[in-house]
Amino acid sequence: MFYLRLVRGYRVVDLGRWLLTATAAAVVAAFLLRALGRALSDPPGAHSAAERLLWCLPPLIAVGWFAAIAARALPVHRAERIAGLRAAGAGPRRLRLLIAGEVALACAAGALVSLLLFLVLRNDIAGPVLAPELGMGEPLPPAAPIALVTLLPLVGGIAAALAVPGRDALPQDRSAPAGAAFGLPRVLAAGLLTAGGTLTELYALRPAAADDPRPLQLPADLGHTNALLFGGWAAAALGAALLTGPLLAGVGRLLALGRPGARRLLAGRGLTGLAPRLSAPLAALALTLAVVLTAVRHWVAPGASGTGPLPAAEALLVTGCALAAVVARLTELRAARRPVGETLLRLGSSPQLLAAATLLRWSLAGLVLLATGGLTAVLGAGMLT
């Protein structure tokens, strides 16, 4: 009943966040139920059940990531709701559980829609093309689909609960110096990028590189590689993604150097202040885009074997969840910075100046994202053969 009352007060942003979460959960539930259907229809020993479930792990992690970002944005975006619950006697732990329950209900709604569609299609409605994917003609264990569908609200609720600590139950100023926030990540990112890139180059330039059998078979028809080469690329890709936050803060500091005008000063200081809270979603988006672009480059290369619809659908879902997480964090930051903009307007700043500073700030953030994601994609281009 409490969540039904919340739905009555939903705005467009709240409804969009709820529908996106439910849609992503429905797609992942469809992947899990498809794996169940293939396990029922394939002959014994044809494919490993663990391998089928591992294919569902990346989109499941992506849904959990998006649920965590959306839950963390809720206290800032709907400050009046949180303040009202606190006034009614709800403590930080109860608020965290309420937010987690809201996200879990969205995931459960999407998963139930997929389960209902799965059961309806198994009732002699699906054609011969979908029959192997649904396991038609084979008895369905009742516990199997229920267990798979329950996994979605469990992952979404836990991710949401962990993403909203008790100290963040009420909106507050959590600004911290960018240099202190990015001290360790900057060193770690530089170390990973240098070590991974050096390892990849040394391995590729060794005398026996042309005769290397590269026994590691990659999934989704991505060809062959070597475990050492793959490890070097993964380390370099992670390092490039972790550089996103420090680069954002560094670009903001450079923009405010010297004697900047009002537009440069507002854009530079704003970018430096937003970098700690924007770095994680942008780093995840950069890494996701790099992996997806590397895979797409191999799929469309001349002579490459075609891949099925499942890898493409998973790549689309993971990219969409990463992009939606960035949009949710931007919505959170916009709500948190709204009092700053109102104060500047009261002090005499023109709306055109604020709009120009915002445009400059996000243009530079987009360039940083392209730089880190492009660097990771270039490193990945040399890994696949």
Backbone hydrogen bonds, N-H to C=O, Kabsch-Sander energy under -0.5 kcal/mol:
donor,donor_aa,acceptor,acceptor_aa,energy
5,R,1,M,-1.8
6,L,2,F,-1.6
7,V,3,Y,-2.0
8,R,4,L,-1.2
9,G,5,R,-0.7
9,G,6,L,-1.1
10,Y,7,V,-1.6
15,L,11,R,-2.6
16,G,12,V,-2.6
17,R,13,V,-2.5
18,W,14,D,-2.4
19,L,15,L,-2.7
20,L,16,G,-2.5
21,T,17,R,-2.2
22,A,18,W,-2.3
23,T,19,L,-2.6
24,A,20,L,-2.6
25,A,21,T,-2.2
26,A,22,A,-2.1
27,V,23,T,-2.1
28,V,24,A,-2.2
29,A,25,A,-2.5
30,A,26,A,-1.9
31,F,27,V,-1.9
32,L,28,V,-2.4
33,L,29,A,-2.7
34,R,30,A,-2.1
35,A,31,F,-2.2
36,L,32,L,-1.8
37,G,33,L,-2.5
38,R,34,R,-2.6
39,A,35,A,-2.0
40,L,36,L,-1.6
41,S,37,G,-2.0
42,D,38,R,-2.6
46,A,43,P,-1.9
52,R,48,S,-1.5
53,L,49,A,-2.1
54,L,50,A,-2.1
55,W,51,E,-1.2
56,C,52,R,-0.6
56,C,53,L,-0.8
57,L,54,L,-1.0
60,L,56,C,-1.6
61,I,57,L,-2.5
62,A,58,P,-2.2
63,V,59,P,-2.2
64,G,60,L,-2.0
65,W,61,I,-2.4
66,F,62,A,-2.4
67,A,63,V,-2.5
68,A,64,G,-2.0
69,I,65,W,-2.3
70,A,66,F,-2.7
71,A,67,A,-2.2
72,R,68,A,-2.1
73,A,69,I,-1.5
74,L,70,A,-0.9
77,H,73,A,-2.5
78,R,74,L,-2.7
79,A,76,V,-0.7
82,I,78,R,-1.8
83,A,79,A,-2.7
84,G,80,E,-2.0
85,L,81,R,-2.2
86,R,82,I,-2.4
87,A,83,A,-2.2
88,A,84,G,-1.5
89,G,86,R,-1.3
90,A,85,L,-2.5
95,L,91,G,-2.4
96,R,92,P,-2.2
97,L,93,R,-2.1
98,L,94,R,-2.4
99,I,95,L,-2.4
100,A,96,R,-2.3
101,G,97,L,-2.4
102,E,98,L,-2.0
103,V,99,I,-2.0
104,A,100,A,-2.6
105,L,101,G,-2.2
106,A,102,E,-1.6
107,C,103,V,-2.2
108,A,104,A,-2.6
109,A,105,L,-2.3
110,G,106,A,-2.0
111,A,107,C,-2.4
112,L,108,A,-2.4
113,V,109,A,-1.8
114,S,110,G,-1.8
115,L,111,A,-2.4
116,L,112,L,-2.6
117,L,113,V,-2.4
118,F,114,S,-2.5
119,L,115,L,-2.4
120,V,116,L,-2.3
121,L,117,L,-2.5
122,R,118,F,-1.5
123,N,119,L,-0.5
123,N,120,V,-1.1
124,D,122,R,-1.6
125,I,121,L,-1.2
126,A,121,L,-2.0
131,A,127,G,-1.0
134,L,130,L,-1.5
135,G,131,A,-0.9
136,M,131,A,-1.9
138,E,135,G,-1.5
144,A,141,P,-0.6
146,I,142,P,-1.0
147,A,143,A,-2.4
148,L,144,A,-2.1
149,V,145,P,-2.5
150,T,146,I,-2.2
151,L,147,A,-0.9
152,L,148,L,-0.6
152,L,149,V,-0.9
154,L,150,T,-1.5
155,V,151,L,-2.4
156,G,152,L,-2.6
157,G,153,P,-2.5
158,I,154,L,-2.2
159,A,155,V,-2.4
160,A,156,G,-2.2
161,A,157,G,-2.4
162,L,158,I,-2.4
163,A,159,A,-1.5
164,V,160,A,-0.9
168,D,165,P,-1.1
169,A,166,G,-1.5
174,R,172,Q,-0.7
181,A,177,P,-2.0
182,F,178,A,-1.7
183,G,180,A,-0.7
186,R,182,F,-1.7
187,V,183,G,-1.6
188,L,184,L,-2.8
189,A,185,P,-2.8
190,A,186,R,-2.3
191,G,187,V,-2.3
192,L,188,L,-2.6
193,L,189,A,-2.7
194,T,190,A,-2.4
195,A,191,G,-2.7
196,G,192,L,-2.8
197,G,193,L,-2.4
198,T,194,T,-2.5
199,L,195,A,-2.5
200,T,196,G,-2.4
201,E,197,G,-2.4
202,L,198,T,-2.8
203,Y,199,L,-2.1
204,A,200,T,-2.0
205,L,201,E,-2.0
206,R,203,Y,-0.5
209,A,206,R,-1.6
212,D,209,A,-1.0
216,L,225,T,-1.8
217,Q,215,P,-0.7
218,L,216,L,-0.6
218,L,223,G,-2.4
222,L,219,P,-1.0
225,T,216,L,-2.1
230,F,226,N,-2.9
231,G,227,A,-2.2
232,G,228,L,-2.1
233,W,229,L,-2.2
234,A,230,F,-2.5
235,A,231,G,-2.3
236,A,232,G,-2.3
237,A,233,W,-2.9
238,L,234,A,-2.3
239,G,235,A,-2.3
240,A,236,A,-2.5
241,A,237,A,-2.2
242,L,238,L,-2.3
243,L,239,G,-1.1
244,T,241,A,-1.5
247,L,243,L,-2.3
248,L,244,T,-2.1
249,A,245,G,-2.2
250,G,246,P,-2.5
251,V,247,L,-2.8
252,G,248,L,-2.0
253,R,249,A,-2.1
254,L,250,G,-2.5
255,L,251,V,-2.2
256,A,252,G,-1.1
257,L,254,L,-1.2
265,L,261,G,-2.6
266,L,262,A,-2.5
267,A,263,R,-2.3
268,G,264,R,-2.9
269,R,265,L,-2.6
270,G,266,L,-2.0
271,L,267,A,-2.4
272,T,268,G,-2.3
273,G,269,R,-2.2
274,L,270,G,-2.0
275,A,271,L,-1.3
278,L,274,L,-1.7
279,S,275,A,-1.6
282,L,278,L,-1.7
283,A,279,S,-2.7
284,A,280,A,-2.4
285,L,281,P,-2.3
286,A,282,L,-2.7
287,L,283,A,-2.4
288,T,284,A,-2.3
289,L,285,L,-2.8
290,A,286,A,-2.1
291,V,287,L,-2.2
292,V,288,T,-2.7
293,L,289,L,-2.8
294,T,290,A,-2.1
295,A,291,V,-2.2
296,V,292,V,-2.8
297,R,293,L,-2.4
298,H,294,T,-1.5
299,W,295,A,-2.3
300,V,296,V,-2.2
301,A,298,H,-0.7
304,A,301,A,-1.8
312,A,308,G,-0.8
313,A,309,P,-2.5
314,E,310,L,-2.5
315,A,311,P,-2.6
316,L,312,A,-2.3
317,L,313,A,-2.2
318,V,314,E,-2.8
319,T,315,A,-2.3
320,G,316,L,-2.3
321,C,317,L,-2.5
322,A,318,V,-2.3
323,L,319,T,-2.5
324,A,320,G,-2.7
325,A,321,C,-2.1
326,V,322,A,-1.6
327,V,323,L,-2.2
328,A,324,A,-2.5
329,R,325,A,-2.2
330,L,326,V,-2.4
331,T,327,V,-2.3
332,E,328,A,-2.1
333,L,329,R,-2.6
334,R,330,L,-2.5
335,A,331,T,-2.1
336,A,332,E,-2.1
337,R,333,L,-2.0
338,R,334,R,-0.7
341,G,337,R,-2.0
342,E,338,R,-2.3
343,T,339,P,-2.1
344,L,340,V,-2.3
345,L,341,G,-2.1
346,R,342,E,-2.0
347,L,343,T,-1.6
348,G,345,L,-1.1
349,S,344,L,-2.5
354,L,350,S,-1.7
355,A,351,P,-2.4
356,A,352,Q,-2.4
357,A,353,L,-2.3
358,T,354,L,-2.2
359,L,355,A,-2.4
360,L,356,A,-2.3
361,R,357,A,-2.4
362,W,358,T,-2.4
363,S,359,L,-1.9
364,L,360,L,-2.0
365,A,361,R,-1.8
366,G,362,W,-2.1
367,L,363,S,-1.9
368,V,364,L,-2.2
369,L,365,A,-2.1
370,L,366,G,-2.3
371,A,367,L,-2.2
372,T,368,V,-2.5
373,G,369,L,-2.5
374,G,370,L,-2.5
375,L,371,A,-2.2
376,T,372,T,-2.0
377,A,373,G,-2.1
378,V,374,G,-2.4
379,L,375,L,-2.0
380,G,376,T,-1.9
381,A,377,A,-1.5
382,G,378,V,-0.8
382,G,379,L,-0.5
383,M,380,G,-1.0
384,L,380,G,-1.1
385,T,224,H,-0.9
